[in-house]
Amino acid sequence: MTTTVDRTPVSAAVENTADRDGEVSSTRPRQQARTRFPARPAGVSWAATRQDRDRMLDRLGRAPFVRSKNKTVTTDSGKKTTIAVERINYRESLTPVRAFYLDLAQWSIEDPARWAIWVAPCPIREDEVNLRKAKRRRKARIDARTRERLPVLPVLVNTVNQRRITAQAVLAAAQRSRSGETFTAAGQTLVRSTTPNAHGDRVWADDLVTGKRRDLTHEEDYAFWTFAVVEVLRATGIRVEELLELSHHSLVQYRLPTTGEVVPLLQIAPSKTDSERLLVVNPELAEVLSSIICRSHLAFLARRRALRPTDEYRVPTDEEWVEFLGHFERRKVSSGTCGRAFSTPCIHEHACIRCSMLWPDPAQRDRLVDIRDNLISRIAEAEREGWLGEIEGLRISLAGAEDKLDQIDRRSPDRVDLGMPTLKPAQTRPSGQ
């Protein structure tokens, strides 16, 4: 279908629009033009617009050229051929032209003496710039592309996984080799490069086949994150912008109140739908997320160690080893195990019931119950005797004892308190029955 365009109204209107910059005192028509017609780029005059108008009208007059374009494709035989395909965004060229015709009609209503003579029927119909059908077609193209690529998804997964394994094997073999030594890994023969000016702990090697020097550290890092991205997108179906927002804080857990089972969940930040989501993490995805978190943590430690003085990294003495191992031997207390870190003092002066670092022992539950009951009696005695200075400290200890009992109960989901049975009084049967 070919659309014919009357050049006279559009050409004259464009020229008149250029002249009205110095003639028309009112700015209202210009404001209306900006609302429908895109603003001129900086540095482009109306004279340049008049020079391009014929070329624009010629393109508009040939609808097949506007609606289609030539694309070079490769056939099954390997030959390249040119075919005509539909332009996906051709409506972007039609919308400004239709808006300009509508602007002329609107201006003619407000100022008939100046603009009425330039009004002409718009050659572009409203349905030609309607985006509803275009959105449906775009959705159909996306679905068709998904159906075409879904069968090759297992091939993609296996490929990125194999590349990750190969890159890890090559990097590990290079790290075990000395400078200038030849090594073989994953079917590749390389020579460990001598790079005195290499940045950080990067490992370089020369490929004997291609003669190129390869950064094995970068290759392994790139292969791992490619594998991680593919696996997370495949297992969750999230968008790319949602993937970029993931962190170790996104992995949360939920404990079922009935069975006490822990369900791992992946928290997805609001994105296009502006709604937060929680996805159940399957074992395969959990393994991938665990490797990502572990790798990120090791990279964080490497960056921190690079900032510390090198003299701090030395072989510990025998006295330091004895002190270090003795710390873990002396962590056992009467009500559980102290979880404070090495070389840190006790912040509660050995008042372990109050300390949040105490790991209560389930076998000492009866002992903790006795401590709680004793604290309740002491608080009652302090209130009766008016010992206000002791009440606050006893209440802190009581809260700590109850918290330790709650920790033991949460770690023992099979323990159920059935209570004491109650016996109903026997009913007297009437005589004669």
DRENPA-318873 format. One line per field, with one value per residue (C-alpha): y, x, z; residue number from 1. Coordinates in nm, 2 decimals, m for minus. Each point is the difference from the previous one (the first is absolute). Layout:
% DRENPA-318873
c2 <- Y / ...;
c1 <- X / ...;
c3 <- Z / ...;
nr <- NUM / ...;
END
This chain:
% DRENPA-318873
c2 <- 0.00 / 0.34 / 0.32 / 0.32 / 0.32 / 0.35 / 0.19 / 0.35 / 0.04 / m0.16 / 0.19 / 0.33 / m0.06 / m0.09 / 0.32 / 0.20 / m0.16 / 0.11 / 0.35 / 0.03 / 0.00 / 0.37 / 0.09 / m0.16 / 0.16 / m0.26 / m0.31 / m0.21 / m0.18 / m0.08 / m0.15 / m0.22 / m0.11 / m0.11 / m0.21 / m0.21 / 0.05 / m0.08 / 0.30 / 0.10 / m0.12 / 0.27 / 0.17 / m0.10 / 0.29 / 0.02 / 0.04 / m0.34 / m0.13 / 0.14 / m0.17 / m0.34 / 0.03 / m0.14 / m0.30 / m0.06 / 0.03 / m0.24 / m0.26 / 0.06 / m0.04 / m0.34 / m0.20 / m0.33 / 0.17 / 0.14 / m0.32 / m0.24 / m0.02 / m0.22 / m0.26 / m0.22 / m0.36 / m0.32 / m0.30 / m0.36 / m0.05 / 0.28 / 0.26 / 0.36 / 0.14 / 0.32 / m0.01 / 0.26 / 0.00 / 0.22 / 0.30 / m0.05 / 0.38 / 0.15 / 0.16 / 0.23 / 0.17 / 0.02 / 0.14 / 0.33 / 0.06 / m0.07 / 0.22 / 0.29 / m0.03 / 0.01 / 0.30 / 0.19 / m0.08 / 0.12 / 0.32 / 0.07 / m0.01 / 0.25 / 0.22 / m0.07 / 0.30 / m0.13 / m0.38 / m0.10 / 0.00 / m0.26 / m0.25 / m0.33 / m0.36 / m0.20 / m0.29 / m0.21 / m0.16 / m0.04 / m0.38 / 0.02 / 0.16 / m0.20 / m0.17 / m0.26 / m0.23 / 0.06 / m0.10 / m0.33 / m0.07 / 0.07 / m0.24 / m0.26 / 0.05 / m0.04 / m0.32 / m0.14 / 0.08 / m0.18 / m0.31 / m0.01 / 0.03 / m0.22 / m0.33 / 0.11 / 0.11 / m0.33 / 0.04 / 0.35 / m0.12 / m0.29 / 0.23 / 0.27 / m0.26 / m0.18 / 0.32 / 0.08 / m0.34 / 0.04 / 0.35 / m0.11 / m0.30 / 0.21 / 0.26 / m0.25 / m0.17 / 0.33 / 0.10 / m0.33 / 0.07 / 0.21 / 0.30 / m0.13 / m0.35 / m0.18 / m0.16 / m0.18 / 0.02 / m0.07 / m0.09 / 0.33 / 0.04 / 0.33 / 0.16 / 0.20 / 0.36 / 0.20 / 0.33 / 0.19 / 0.30 / m0.19 / 0.15 / m0.17 / m0.38 / m0.04 / m0.30 / 0.03 / m0.28 / m0.02 / m0.21 / m0.21 / m0.05 / 0.36 / 0.17 / 0.24 / 0.08 / m0.08 / 0.14 / m0.32 / 0.17 / 0.22 / m0.30 / m0.20 / 0.29 / 0.07 / m0.36 / m0.03 / 0.31 / m0.10 / m0.34 / 0.17 / 0.25 / m0.28 / m0.23 / 0.27 / 0.13 / m0.35 / m0.11 / 0.32 / 0.16 / 0.35 / 0.30 / 0.13 / 0.31 / m0.22 / m0.22 / 0.30 / 0.09 / m0.34 / m0.02 / m0.24 / 0.18 / m0.12 / m0.36 / m0.04 / m0.29 / m0.08 / m0.26 / m0.19 / 0.04 / m0.36 / m0.21 / 0.24 / m0.06 / 0.28 / 0.12 / 0.21 / 0.29 / 0.25 / 0.36 / 0.19 / 0.38 / 0.19 / 0.06 / 0.04 / m0.13 / 0.22 / m0.30 / m0.20 / m0.38 / m0.30 / m0.30 / m0.35 / m0.10 / m0.36 / m0.20 / 0.07 / 0.37 / m0.01 / m0.16 / 0.28 / 0.27 / m0.16 / 0.00 / 0.37 / 0.11 / m0.20 / 0.15 / 0.35 / m0.05 / m0.12 / 0.29 / 0.24 / m0.16 / 0.03 / 0.37 / 0.05 / m0.19 / 0.20 / 0.32 / m0.14 / 0.02 / m0.31 / m0.04 / m0.11 / m0.32 / m0.22 / m0.34 / 0.00 / m0.10 / m0.31 / 0.23 / 0.16 / m0.34 / m0.12 / 0.31 / m0.03 / m0.37 / 0.06 / 0.26 / m0.27 / m0.24 / 0.25 / 0.09 / m0.27 / 0.14 / m0.15 / 0.10 / m0.04 / 0.12 / 0.35 / 0.12 / 0.31 / 0.05 / m0.06 / 0.28 / 0.18 / 0.06 / m0.11 / 0.30 / m0.12 / m0.09 / m0.37 / 0.06 / m0.26 / 0.00 / 0.36 / m0.05 / m0.03 / m0.20 / m0.29 / m0.31 / m0.18 / m0.38 / m0.18 / m0.25 / 0.29 / 0.11 / m0.11 / 0.20 / 0.31 / m0.05 / 0.00 / 0.32 / 0.17 / m0.11 / 0.12 / 0.34 / 0.04 / m0.07 / 0.25 / 0.27 / m0.05 / 0.02 / 0.32 / 0.16 / m0.10 / 0.13 / 0.31 / m0.09 / 0.21 / m0.01 / m0.38 / m0.02 / 0.14 / m0.24 / m0.30 / 0.08 / 0.01 / m0.34 / m0.14 / 0.12 / m0.17 / m0.33 / 0.00 / 0.08 / m0.30 / m0.23 / 0.13 / m0.09 / m0.35 / m0.04 / 0.13 / m0.25 / m0.29 / 0.00 / m0.35 / 0.09 / 0.06 / 0.09 / m0.21 / 0.14 / m0.18 / m0.22 / 0.09 / m0.27 / 0.05 / m0.09 / m0.34 / 0.02 / m0.20 / m0.24 / m0.01 / m0.31 / m0.27 / 0.05;
c1 <- 0.00 / 0.14 / m0.09 / m0.02 / 0.09 / m0.10 / 0.33 / m0.14 / m0.16 / 0.29 / 0.27 / m0.16 / m0.09 / 0.36 / 0.12 / m0.26 / 0.09 / 0.36 / m0.10 / m0.23 / 0.30 / 0.04 / m0.36 / m0.23 / 0.01 / m0.21 / 0.18 / m0.30 / 0.02 / 0.36 / m0.09 / m0.26 / 0.25 / 0.24 / m0.27 / m0.06 / 0.31 / 0.35 / 0.21 / 0.27 / 0.35 / 0.24 / 0.18 / m0.26 / m0.17 / m0.32 / 0.19 / 0.15 / m0.34 / m0.13 / 0.30 / m0.10 / m0.37 / 0.00 / 0.19 / m0.23 / m0.31 / 0.15 / 0.05 / m0.35 / m0.14 / 0.15 / m0.17 / 0.18 / 0.34 / m0.12 / m0.16 / 0.28 / 0.38 / 0.26 / 0.17 / 0.29 / m0.04 / 0.20 / m0.18 / 0.05 / 0.24 / 0.23 / m0.10 / m0.10 / m0.32 / m0.20 / m0.36 / m0.26 / m0.11 / m0.24 / 0.14 / m0.08 / 0.01 / m0.14 / m0.28 / 0.25 / 0.03 / m0.38 / m0.10 / 0.18 / m0.14 / m0.35 / 0.05 / 0.11 / m0.32 / m0.21 / 0.19 / m0.08 / m0.37 / 0.01 / 0.18 / m0.25 / m0.28 / 0.17 / 0.14 / m0.19 / 0.14 / 0.35 / m0.03 / m0.32 / 0.15 / 0.26 / m0.24 / m0.02 / m0.12 / 0.26 / 0.12 / 0.07 / m0.30 / m0.04 / 0.01 / 0.35 / 0.15 / m0.20 / 0.24 / m0.24 / 0.05 / 0.37 / 0.02 / m0.18 / 0.23 / 0.31 / m0.13 / m0.06 / 0.36 / 0.14 / m0.20 / 0.10 / 0.37 / m0.04 / m0.15 / 0.28 / 0.28 / m0.14 / 0.10 / 0.37 / 0.00 / 0.15 / 0.28 / 0.07 / 0.00 / 0.24 / 0.23 / 0.04 / 0.05 / 0.26 / 0.18 / 0.00 / 0.15 / 0.26 / 0.10 / 0.03 / 0.22 / 0.23 / 0.04 / 0.07 / 0.27 / 0.16 / 0.01 / 0.18 / 0.26 / 0.31 / 0.08 / 0.10 / m0.12 / m0.22 / m0.32 / m0.30 / m0.36 / m0.34 / 0.17 / 0.19 / 0.38 / 0.12 / 0.31 / m0.01 / 0.10 / 0.26 / m0.18 / 0.19 / m0.23 / m0.33 / m0.27 / m0.08 / m0.02 / m0.10 / 0.14 / 0.11 / 0.09 / 0.11 / m0.21 / 0.23 / m0.27 / m0.11 / 0.31 / m0.21 / 0.05 / m0.31 / m0.11 / m0.12 / m0.13 / m0.23 / m0.11 / m0.09 / m0.18 / m0.20 / m0.09 / m0.12 / m0.22 / m0.14 / m0.10 / m0.15 / m0.21 / m0.14 / m0.08 / m0.17 / m0.21 / m0.09 / m0.11 / m0.18 / m0.13 / 0.08 / 0.09 / 0.35 / m0.06 / m0.13 / 0.31 / 0.23 / m0.18 / 0.07 / 0.25 / 0.07 / m0.28 / m0.25 / 0.03 / m0.23 / m0.16 / m0.34 / m0.07 / m0.32 / m0.19 / m0.14 / 0.30 / 0.29 / 0.14 / 0.21 / m0.11 / 0.26 / m0.14 / 0.14 / m0.13 / m0.04 / 0.00 / m0.29 / 0.07 / m0.23 / m0.31 / 0.08 / m0.06 / 0.23 / 0.02 / 0.12 / 0.11 / 0.06 / 0.36 / 0.03 / 0.32 / 0.15 / m0.04 / 0.12 / 0.33 / 0.05 / m0.08 / 0.23 / 0.29 / m0.07 / m0.01 / 0.32 / 0.18 / m0.11 / 0.11 / 0.34 / 0.04 / m0.09 / 0.26 / 0.26 / m0.07 / 0.02 / 0.33 / 0.15 / m0.06 / 0.17 / 0.38 / 0.18 / 0.20 / m0.33 / 0.00 / 0.26 / 0.03 / m0.14 / 0.22 / m0.06 / m0.12 / m0.25 / m0.13 / m0.04 / m0.19 / m0.22 / m0.09 / m0.04 / m0.27 / m0.22 / 0.07 / m0.11 / m0.33 / m0.20 / m0.20 / m0.27 / m0.30 / 0.14 / 0.29 / 0.14 / 0.00 / 0.22 / 0.28 / 0.36 / 0.19 / m0.32 / m0.09 / m0.31 / m0.24 / m0.22 / 0.27 / m0.08 / m0.38 / m0.07 / m0.38 / m0.01 / 0.24 / m0.13 / 0.31 / m0.09 / m0.12 / m0.22 / 0.04 / m0.34 / 0.12 / 0.01 / m0.36 / m0.11 / 0.29 / m0.11 / m0.36 / 0.13 / 0.20 / m0.31 / m0.22 / 0.26 / 0.02 / m0.38 / 0.01 / 0.29 / m0.18 / m0.31 / 0.21 / 0.18 / m0.34 / m0.13 / 0.31 / 0.04 / 0.34 / m0.06 / 0.37 / m0.01 / m0.33 / 0.13 / 0.30 / m0.21 / m0.25 / 0.28 / 0.12 / m0.36 / m0.04 / 0.33 / m0.11 / m0.33 / 0.17 / 0.24 / m0.30 / m0.17 / 0.31 / 0.00 / m0.37 / 0.05 / 0.28 / m0.21 / m0.32 / m0.08 / m0.04 / m0.37 / m0.14 / m0.31 / m0.08 / m0.16 / m0.30 / m0.33 / m0.23 / m0.37 / m0.20 / m0.17 / m0.37 / m0.23 / m0.21 / m0.37 / m0.10 / m0.18 / 0.20;
c3 <- 0.00 / m0.11 / 0.18 / m0.20 / 0.17 / m0.10 / 0.02 / m0.02 / 0.35 / 0.18 / m0.19 / 0.04 / 0.36 / 0.07 / m0.17 / 0.18 / 0.33 / m0.06 / m0.07 / 0.30 / 0.23 / m0.07 / m0.10 / 0.26 / 0.33 / 0.17 / 0.13 / 0.05 / m0.34 / 0.07 / 0.33 / m0.16 / m0.26 / 0.27 / 0.16 / m0.31 / m0.22 / 0.13 / 0.08 / m0.25 / 0.09 / 0.12 / m0.29 / m0.26 / m0.17 / m0.19 / m0.32 / 0.05 / 0.06 / m0.33 / m0.18 / 0.14 / m0.05 / m0.35 / 0.10 / 0.29 / m0.22 / m0.26 / 0.28 / 0.13 / m0.35 / m0.04 / 0.27 / m0.08 / 0.06 / 0.33 / 0.11 / m0.11 / m0.02 / m0.16 / 0.22 / m0.10 / 0.12 / m0.04 / m0.15 / 0.09 / m0.29 / 0.13 / m0.26 / 0.10 / m0.14 / 0.06 / 0.10 / 0.09 / 0.36 / 0.18 / 0.19 / 0.36 / 0.09 / m0.32 / 0.19 / 0.16 / m0.34 / m0.05 / 0.33 / m0.02 / m0.35 / 0.11 / 0.30 / m0.23 / m0.21 / 0.32 / 0.12 / m0.32 / 0.05 / 0.36 / m0.09 / m0.28 / 0.26 / 0.22 / m0.28 / m0.32 / m0.19 / 0.02 / 0.01 / m0.17 / m0.35 / 0.10 / 0.14 / m0.19 / 0.08 / 0.18 / m0.22 / 0.31 / 0.15 / 0.38 / m0.01 / m0.17 / 0.31 / 0.25 / 0.24 / 0.13 / m0.29 / 0.00 / 0.37 / m0.08 / m0.29 / 0.22 / 0.26 / m0.27 / m0.12 / 0.35 / 0.06 / m0.34 / 0.07 / 0.34 / m0.16 / m0.26 / 0.25 / 0.28 / m0.15 / m0.01 / 0.37 / 0.12 / m0.25 / 0.13 / 0.36 / m0.08 / m0.20 / 0.27 / 0.27 / m0.21 / m0.07 / 0.38 / 0.08 / m0.27 / 0.10 / 0.37 / m0.10 / m0.22 / 0.27 / 0.27 / m0.22 / m0.07 / 0.36 / 0.08 / m0.27 / 0.02 / m0.23 / m0.34 / 0.06 / m0.25 / 0.13 / m0.14 / 0.12 / m0.15 / m0.33 / m0.02 / 0.00 / 0.14 / 0.13 / 0.33 / m0.10 / 0.18 / 0.09 / 0.27 / m0.05 / 0.02 / 0.20 / 0.33 / m0.01 / m0.36 / m0.18 / m0.36 / m0.25 / m0.37 / m0.23 / m0.22 / m0.26 / m0.06 / 0.14 / 0.21 / 0.36 / 0.21 / 0.33 / 0.16 / 0.31 / m0.21 / m0.20 / 0.31 / 0.15 / m0.32 / m0.04 / 0.36 / m0.01 / m0.34 / 0.15 / 0.31 / m0.20 / m0.23 / 0.29 / 0.21 / m0.30 / m0.10 / 0.35 / 0.10 / m0.32 / 0.14 / m0.22 / m0.05 / 0.21 / 0.28 / m0.03 / 0.04 / 0.33 / 0.16 / 0.29 / 0.29 / 0.19 / m0.26 / 0.13 / 0.30 / 0.18 / 0.14 / 0.27 / m0.03 / 0.33 / m0.02 / m0.08 / 0.07 / m0.35 / m0.14 / m0.35 / m0.19 / m0.19 / m0.25 / 0.05 / m0.33 / 0.02 / m0.17 / m0.36 / m0.30 / 0.18 / 0.31 / 0.23 / 0.22 / m0.05 / 0.19 / m0.20 / 0.15 / m0.05 / m0.14 / 0.08 / m0.34 / 0.04 / 0.36 / m0.11 / m0.26 / 0.25 / 0.26 / m0.24 / m0.09 / 0.36 / 0.08 / m0.30 / 0.09 / 0.36 / m0.10 / m0.24 / 0.28 / 0.23 / m0.28 / m0.04 / 0.38 / 0.02 / m0.28 / 0.21 / 0.31 / 0.06 / m0.12 / 0.33 / 0.17 / m0.20 / 0.16 / 0.15 / 0.36 / 0.28 / 0.23 / 0.28 / m0.23 / m0.12 / 0.36 / 0.09 / m0.31 / 0.06 / 0.37 / m0.07 / m0.16 / 0.28 / 0.27 / m0.17 / 0.18 / 0.29 / 0.23 / m0.21 / m0.35 / m0.22 / m0.03 / m0.36 / 0.03 / m0.25 / 0.08 / 0.18 / 0.10 / 0.37 / 0.17 / m0.02 / 0.29 / 0.24 / m0.01 / 0.06 / m0.27 / 0.03 / m0.12 / m0.29 / m0.35 / m0.10 / 0.23 / m0.19 / 0.25 / 0.04 / m0.03 / 0.26 / 0.25 / m0.05 / 0.35 / 0.14 / m0.19 / 0.12 / 0.36 / m0.06 / m0.15 / 0.29 / 0.25 / m0.18 / 0.02 / 0.38 / 0.04 / m0.19 / 0.22 / 0.31 / m0.12 / m0.07 / 0.34 / 0.18 / m0.21 / m0.15 / m0.31 / m0.09 / m0.06 / m0.18 / m0.33 / m0.01 / 0.09 / m0.27 / m0.26 / 0.11 / 0.00 / m0.37 / m0.09 / 0.17 / m0.18 / m0.33 / 0.05 / 0.07 / m0.32 / m0.20 / 0.13 / m0.08 / m0.35 / m0.06 / 0.13 / m0.22 / 0.10 / 0.37 / 0.07 / 0.34 / 0.04 / 0.34 / 0.29 / m0.07 / 0.17 / 0.13 / m0.03 / 0.31 / m0.02 / m0.07 / 0.23 / m0.19 / 0.11 / 0.18 / m0.19 / m0.32;
nr <- 1 / 2 / 3 / 4 / 5 / 6 / 7 / 8 / 9 / 10 / 11 / 12 / 13 / 14 / 15 / 16 / 17 / 18 / 19 / 20 / 21 / 22 / 23 / 24 / 25 / 26 / 27 / 28 / 29 / 30 / 31 / 32 / 33 / 34 / 35 / 36 / 37 / 38 / 39 / 40 / 41 / 42 / 43 / 44 / 45 / 46 / 47 / 48 / 49 / 50 / 51 / 52 / 53 / 54 / 55 / 56 / 57 / 58 / 59 / 60 / 61 / 62 / 63 / 64 / 65 / 66 / 67 / 68 / 69 / 70 / 71 / 72 / 73 / 74 / 75 / 76 / 77 / 78 / 79 / 80 / 81 / 82 / 83 / 84 / 85 / 86 / 87 / 88 / 89 / 90 / 91 / 92 / 93 / 94 / 95 / 96 / 97 / 98 / 99 / 100 / 101 / 102 / 103 / 104 / 105 / 106 / 107 / 108 / 109 / 110 / 111 / 112 / 113 / 114 / 115 / 116 / 117 / 118 / 119 / 120 / 121 / 122 / 123 / 124 / 125 / 126 / 127 / 128 / 129 / 130 / 131 / 132 / 133 / 134 / 135 / 136 / 137 / 138 / 139 / 140 / 141 / 142 / 143 / 144 / 145 / 146 / 147 / 148 / 149 / 150 / 151 / 152 / 153 / 154 / 155 / 156 / 157 / 158 / 159 / 160 / 161 / 162 / 163 / 164 / 165 / 166 / 167 / 168 / 169 / 170 / 171 / 172 / 173 / 174 / 175 / 176 / 177 / 178 / 179 / 180 / 181 / 182 / 183 / 184 / 185 / 186 / 187 / 188 / 189 / 190 / 191 / 192 / 193 / 194 / 195 / 196 / 197 / 198 / 199 / 200 / 201 / 202 / 203 / 204 / 205 / 206 / 207 / 208 / 209 / 210 / 211 / 212 / 213 / 214 / 215 / 216 / 217 / 218 / 219 / 220 / 221 / 222 / 223 / 224 / 225 / 226 / 227 / 228 / 229 / 230 / 231 / 232 / 233 / 234 / 235 / 236 / 237 / 238 / 239 / 240 / 241 / 242 / 243 / 244 / 245 / 246 / 247 / 248 / 249 / 250 / 251 / 252 / 253 / 254 / 255 / 256 / 257 / 258 / 259 / 260 / 261 / 262 / 263 / 264 / 265 / 266 / 267 / 268 / 269 / 270 / 271 / 272 / 273 / 274 / 275 / 276 / 277 / 278 / 279 / 280 / 281 / 282 / 283 / 284 / 285 / 286 / 287 / 288 / 289 / 290 / 291 / 292 / 293 / 294 / 295 / 296 / 297 / 298 / 299 / 300 / 301 / 302 / 303 / 304 / 305 / 306 / 307 / 308 / 309 / 310 / 311 / 312 / 313 / 314 / 315 / 316 / 317 / 318 / 319 / 320 / 321 / 322 / 323 / 324 / 325 / 326 / 327 / 328 / 329 / 330 / 331 / 332 / 333 / 334 / 335 / 336 / 337 / 338 / 339 / 340 / 341 / 342 / 343 / 344 / 345 / 346 / 347 / 348 / 349 / 350 / 351 / 352 / 353 / 354 / 355 / 356 / 357 / 358 / 359 / 360 / 361 / 362 / 363 / 364 / 365 / 366 / 367 / 368 / 369 / 370 / 371 / 372 / 373 / 374 / 375 / 376 / 377 / 378 / 379 / 380 / 381 / 382 / 383 / 384 / 385 / 386 / 387 / 388 / 389 / 390 / 391 / 392 / 393 / 394 / 395 / 396 / 397 / 398 / 399 / 400 / 401 / 402 / 403 / 404 / 405 / 406 / 407 / 408 / 409 / 410 / 411 / 412 / 413 / 414 / 415 / 416 / 417 / 418 / 419 / 420 / 421 / 422 / 423 / 424 / 425 / 426 / 427 / 428 / 429 / 430 / 431 / 432 / 433;
END
